[in-house]
Amino acid sequence: MTAPQVVVHRDKELMAQAAAARLLTKIVDAQAARGSASVVLTGGRNGNGLLTALASSPARDAVDWSRLDLWWGDERFLPEGHPERNVTQAREALLDAVPVDPARVHAMPASDGAYGGDVDTAAEAYAVELARAARPENHGAVPSFDVLLLGVGPDTHVASLFPELPAVRETERTVVGVRGAPKPPPTRVTLTLPAIRAAREVWLLAAGEDKAKAVTIALSGAGELQAPAAGAYGRSRTLWLLDRAAAAGLPRELYPPASP
């Protein structure tokens, strides 16, 4: 388990821009080192804010978008093209504006796709797709993602891992279906903590006063069953990217006073 690093920015706009700059650099470095890069995207206001910042960044063309694999940490189990699906929002915010290889955009199944309304079979299919992309050196059933992005919910949920629900207790499967989620829609597909922890780096994003309590709980030693965000960490780095409002409950010794 890697100890979390905390970076606090003045506001959510600056946080999104800084996170986008970090991500562009990480992708370029990974492509230079290994020929390609792999990133897991997240939805929500902060995830989409980061994607919008990427789209408007003058440095975006430094990335070879054709050599980037994109995955998702979770998805709302809704029909293809539904405006609430994370992949739909990602296309609008970024993907339609950059030359990604469609074969390397790994969207989670939709509820009107090949698996119909069977969310468990849809989750199993995504797990198979991840396993096929894993290399021998990954030593697991998912690729070693270069960066895995997660938004943090006001209840400390990440992806669609909600406090106390069965999905957050999963220790073997990499992808599971979720029923009865406490926020709509109730049916979802999500990576599990074992899949999240396979990433080289996990970045958790939180901005706004409504996230302050969740951030404080997750960084204060809470257990992952009660606070799933506390159980999300990367193999080499765990980075919390916050704005001042979300960091309001943290002791200052947790982050450098010089954070912009």
SULCORJO-V19914 format. One record per pair of residues at least 24 apart in sequence whose ideal C-beta (glycine too) atoms are under 10 Angstrom apart, sorted by sequence separation. I is the first residue (numbers start at 0). J is the second residue. If there is no record, write none. Layout:
I/J, I/J
This chain:
69/93, 105/129, 156/180, 166/190, 167/191, 168/192, 169/193, 173/197, 46/71, 69/94, 84/109, 156/181, 164/189, 166/191, 167/192, 169/194, 203/228, 214/239, 36/62, 46/72, 84/110, 156/182, 161/187, 166/192, 18/45, 22/49, 26/53, 36/63, 79/106, 105/132, 154/181, 159/186, 160/187, 214/241, 18/46, 21/49, 22/50, 35/63, 36/64, 81/109, 154/182, 159/187, 161/189, 203/231, 218/246, 15/44, 19/48, 23/52, 34/63, 38/67, 39/68, 40/69, 42/71, 64/93, 79/108, 80/109, 81/110, 103/132, 152/181, 153/182, 158/187, 159/188, 160/189, 202/231, 203/232, 219/248, 15/45, 18/48, 19/49, 22/52, 23/53, 35/65, 36/66, 37/67, 38/68, 39/69, 40/70, 41/71, 42/72, 43/73, 64/94, 67/97, 69/99, 79/109, 81/111, 152/182, 158/188, 159/189, 160/190, 201/231, 203/233, 211/241, 214/244, 215/245, 218/248, 219/249, 14/45, 15/46, 18/49, 19/50, 22/53, 27/58, 30/61, 35/66, 36/67, 37/68, 38/69, 39/70, 40/71, 41/72, 42/73, 67/98, 68/99, 69/100, 76/107, 78/109, 79/110, 80/111, 140/171, 158/189, 159/190, 160/191, 192/223, 201/232, 202/233, 210/241, 211/242, 214/245, 215/246, 218/249, 219/250, 15/47, 16/48, 17/49, 19/51, 20/52, 30/62, 31/63, 34/66, 35/67, 36/68, 37/69, 38/70, 39/71, 40/72, 41/73, 42/74, 64/96, 65/97, 67/99, 68/100, 74/106, 75/107, 76/108, 77/109, 78/110, 79/111, 140/172, 141/173, 157/189, 158/190, 159/191, 160/192, 195/227, 200/232, 201/233, 210/242, 211/243, 213/245, 214/246, 215/247, 216/248, 218/250, 11/44, 15/48, 16/49, 19/52, 20/53, 23/56, 26/59, 29/62, 30/63, 33/66, 35/68, 36/69, 37/70, 39/72, 40/73, 42/75, 64/97, 65/98, 66/99, 67/100, 70/103, 71/104, 74/107, 76/109, 77/110, 78/111, 79/112, 140/173, 141/174, 156/189, 157/190, 158/191, 198/231, 200/233, 201/234, 211/244, 212/245, 214/247, 215/248, 11/45, 14/48, 15/49, 18/52, 19/53, 22/56, 24/58, 27/61, 39/73, 59/93, 64/98, 65/99, 66/100, 68/102, 69/103, 70/104, 71/105, 73/107, 74/108, 75/109, 76/110, 77/111, 78/112, 139/173, 140/174, 158/192, 196/230, 198/232, 199/233, 200/234, 201/235, 202/236, 203/237, 204/238, 205/239, 206/240, 207/241, 208/242, 210/244, 211/245, 214/248, 215/249, 219/253, 14/49, 15/50, 16/51, 17/52, 18/53, 19/54, 23/58, 26/61, 27/62, 62/97, 63/98, 64/99, 65/100, 68/103, 69/104, 70/105, 71/106, 72/107, 74/109, 75/110, 76/111, 157/192, 160/195, 192/227, 195/230, 196/231, 198/233, 199/234, 200/235, 201/236, 202/237, 203/238, 204/239, 205/240, 206/241, 207/242, 208/243, 209/244, 210/245, 211/246, 212/247, 213/248, 214/249, 215/250, 218/253, 12/48, 15/51, 16/52, 19/55, 20/56, 23/59, 26/62, 27/63, 30/66, 62/98, 64/100, 67/103, 68/104, 69/105, 70/106, 71/107, 74/110, 76/112, 158/194, 195/231, 196/232, 197/233, 198/234, 199/235, 200/236, 201/237, 202/238, 203/239, 204/240, 205/241, 206/242, 208/244, 209/245, 210/246, 211/247, 212/248, 218/254, 11/48, 15/52, 16/53, 19/56, 23/60, 24/61, 26/63, 29/66, 30/67, 51/88, 54/91, 59/96, 60/97, 62/99, 63/100, 65/102, 66/103, 67/104, 68/105, 69/106, 70/107, 105/142, 158/195, 195/232, 196/233, 197/234, 198/235, 199/236, 200/237, 201/238, 202/239, 203/240, 204/241, 205/242, 206/243, 207/244, 208/245, 210/247, 211/248, 14/52, 15/53, 20/58, 23/61, 24/62, 26/64, 29/67, 47/85, 50/88, 54/92, 55/93, 59/97, 60/98, 65/103, 76/114, 157/195, 192/230, 195/233, 196/234, 198/236, 200/238, 201/239, 202/240, 203/241, 204/242, 206/244, 207/245, 210/248, 211/249, 215/253, 12/51, 13/52, 16/55, 19/58, 23/62, 46/85, 50/89, 53/92, 54/93, 64/103, 192/231, 198/237, 205/244, 206/245, 208/247, 12/52, 15/55, 16/56, 19/59, 22/62, 26/66, 50/90, 51/91, 52/92, 53/93, 54/94, 76/116, 133/173, 192/232, 205/245, 206/246, 26/67, 42/83, 47/88, 50/91, 51/92, 52/93, 53/94, 54/95, 55/96, 76/117, 149/190, 190/231, 196/237, 204/245, 205/246, 42/84, 43/85, 46/88, 47/89, 50/92, 51/93, 54/96, 76/118, 42/85, 46/89, 49/92, 50/93, 53/96, 54/97, 130/173, 147/190, 41/85, 42/86, 47/91, 48/92, 49/93, 50/94, 53/97, 122/166, 129/173, 130/174, 157/201, 40/85, 42/87, 43/88, 47/92, 51/96, 76/121, 129/174, 40/86, 42/88, 46/92, 47/93, 50/96, 76/122, 126/172, 127/173, 128/174, 144/190, 149/195, 157/203, 42/89, 74/121, 126/173, 127/174, 147/194, 157/204, 40/88, 41/89, 74/122, 125/173, 126/174, 147/195, 40/89, 123/172, 125/174, 126/175, 141/190, 147/196, 149/198, 42/92, 122/172, 123/173, 124/174, 125/175, 141/191, 144/194, 147/197, 148/198, 155/205, 74/125, 122/173, 123/174, 125/176, 144/195, 147/198, 40/92, 122/174, 123/175, 141/193, 142/194, 146/198, 147/199, 148/200, 149/201, 151/203, 153/205, 40/93, 121/174, 122/175, 123/176, 140/193, 141/194, 144/197, 145/198, 146/199, 147/200, 148/201, 149/202, 150/203, 151/204, 152/205, 40/94, 71/125, 122/176, 139/193, 140/194, 141/195, 143/197, 144/198, 145/199, 146/200, 147/201, 148/202, 149/203, 150/204, 151/205, 153/207, 162/216, 70/125, 119/174, 121/176, 122/177, 139/194, 141/196, 142/197, 143/198, 144/199, 145/200, 146/201, 147/202, 148/203, 149/204, 150/205, 151/206, 153/208, 155/210, 168/223, 119/175, 120/176, 141/197, 142/198, 143/199, 144/200, 146/202, 147/203, 148/204, 149/205, 150/206, 153/209, 157/213, 167/223, 168/224, 118/175, 119/176, 139/196, 140/197, 141/198, 142/199, 144/201, 152/209, 153/210, 155/212, 156/213, 167/224, 70/128, 118/176, 119/177, 139/197, 152/210, 153/211, 154/212, 155/213, 167/225, 70/129, 117/176, 118/177, 119/178, 138/197, 151/210, 153/212, 154/213, 155/214, 162/221, 167/226, 118/178, 137/197, 150/210, 153/213, 155/215, 157/217, 162/222, 164/224, 167/227, 129/190, 152/213, 153/214, 155/216, 162/223, 163/224, 166/227, 70/132, 126/188, 151/213, 154/216, 155/217, 162/224, 163/225, 125/188, 151/214, 160/223, 162/225, 164/227, 167/230, 40/104, 68/132, 124/188, 125/189, 126/190, 133/197, 160/224, 162/226, 163/227, 40/105, 121/186, 122/187, 123/188, 125/190, 126/191, 129/194, 162/227, 37/103, 39/105, 40/106, 122/188, 151/217, 155/221, 157/223, 161/227, 162/228, 107/174, 121/188, 122/189, 160/227, 35/103, 37/105, 118/186, 122/190, 126/194, 129/197, 155/223, 159/227, 160/228, 118/187, 119/188, 122/191, 125/194, 157/226, 158/227, 116/186, 118/188, 155/225, 156/226, 157/227, 158/228, 160/230, 70/141, 154/225, 155/226, 156/227, 157/228, 160/231, 70/142, 72/144, 154/226, 155/227, 156/228, 157/229, 154/227, 155/228, 157/230, 158/231, 19/93, 68/142, 70/144, 110/184, 154/228, 155/229, 157/231, 72/147, 151/226, 152/227, 155/230, 68/144, 72/148, 73/149, 110/186, 151/227, 152/228, 155/231, 68/145, 70/147, 71/148, 72/149, 73/150, 151/228, 67/145, 72/150, 110/188, 149/227, 150/228, 109/188, 149/228, 107/187, 108/188, 151/231, 107/188, 107/189, 149/231, 73/156, 76/159, 107/190, 73/157, 74/158, 75/159, 147/231, 72/157, 73/158, 74/159, 72/158, 73/159, 147/233, 71/158, 72/159, 73/160, 146/233, 72/160, 145/233, 151/239, 144/233, 151/240, 143/233, 144/234, 146/236, 149/239, 151/241, 143/234, 143/235, 146/238, 148/240, 73/166, 151/245, 37/132, 50/148, 49/148, 76/176, 83/183, 84/184, 33/134, 49/150, 73/174, 76/177, 83/184, 39/141, 46/148, 48/150, 75/177, 76/178, 85/187, 39/142, 45/148, 46/149, 47/150, 81/184, 37/141, 45/149, 46/150, 73/177, 76/180, 37/142, 39/144, 43/148, 45/150, 75/180, 37/143, 38/144, 39/145, 40/146, 41/147, 42/148, 43/149, 44/150, 45/151, 37/144, 38/145, 39/146, 40/147, 41/148, 43/150, 73/180, 75/182, 77/184, 36/144, 37/145, 38/146, 39/147, 40/148, 41/149, 42/150, 43/151, 75/183, 76/184, 36/145, 37/146, 38/147, 39/148, 40/149, 41/150, 43/152, 75/184, 76/185, 77/186, 33/143, 35/145, 36/146, 37/147, 38/148, 39/149, 41/151, 75/185, 76/186, 77/187, 75/186, 76/187, 33/145, 75/187, 76/188, 32/145, 74/187, 75/188, 76/189, 73/187, 74/188, 29/144, 30/145, 73/188, 74/189, 29/145, 41/157, 42/158, 72/188, 73/189, 74/190, 28/145, 29/146, 41/158, 42/159, 71/188, 72/189, 73/190, 71/189, 72/190, 26/145, 39/158, 71/190, 25/145, 26/146, 70/190, 25/146, 72/194, 22/145, 72/195, 22/146, 70/194, 21/146, 22/148, 72/198, 70/198, 72/201, 18/148, 39/190, 49/202, 39/194, 49/204, 39/195, 48/204, 39/197, 45/203, 46/204, 48/206, 39/198, 45/204, 72/231, 38/198, 44/204, 45/205, 37/198, 41/202, 43/204, 45/206, 37/199, 38/200, 39/201, 41/203, 43/205, 44/206, 45/207, 39/202, 41/204, 44/207, 38/202, 45/210, 29/199, 25/199, 25/200, 25/202, 22/200, 21/200, 22/202, 21/202, 18/202, 18/204, 15/204, 14/204, 14/205, 15/206, 49/240, 14/206, 11/204, 13/206, 11/205, 12/206, 1/196, 11/206, 45/240, 0/196, 6/202, 10/206, 11/207, 45/241, 10/207, 45/242, 1/199, 3/201, 4/202, 5/203, 8/206, 1/200, 11/210, 1/201, 3/203, 45/245, 5/214, 25/236, 5/218, 3/217, 3/218, 21/238, 21/240, 18/238, 18/240, 17/240, 3/228, 15/240, 3/229, 14/240, 14/241, 15/242, 3/231, 14/242, 3/232, 13/242, 14/243, 0/230, 2/232, 3/233, 11/241, 12/242, 13/243, 1/232, 11/242, 14/245, 0/232, 1/233, 4/236, 5/237, 6/238, 7/239, 8/240, 10/242, 11/243, 0/233, 1/234, 3/236, 4/237, 5/238, 6/239, 7/240, 8/241, 9/242, 10/243, 11/244, 0/234, 1/235, 2/236, 3/237, 4/238, 5/239, 6/240, 7/241, 8/242, 9/243, 10/244, 11/245, 1/236, 2/237, 3/238, 4/239, 5/240, 6/241, 7/242, 8/243, 9/244, 1/237, 3/239, 4/240, 5/241, 7/243, 0/237, 1/238, 7/244, 8/245, 7/245, 8/246, 7/246, 6/246, 7/247, 5/246, 17/258, 7/249, 17/259, 5/249, 7/251, 14/259, 7/253, 13/259, 7/254, 5/253, 6/254, 7/255, 4/253, 5/254, 6/255, 7/256, 9/258, 3/253, 4/254, 5/255, 7/257, 8/258, 9/259, 3/254, 4/255, 7/258, 8/259, 6/258, 7/259, 5/258, 6/259
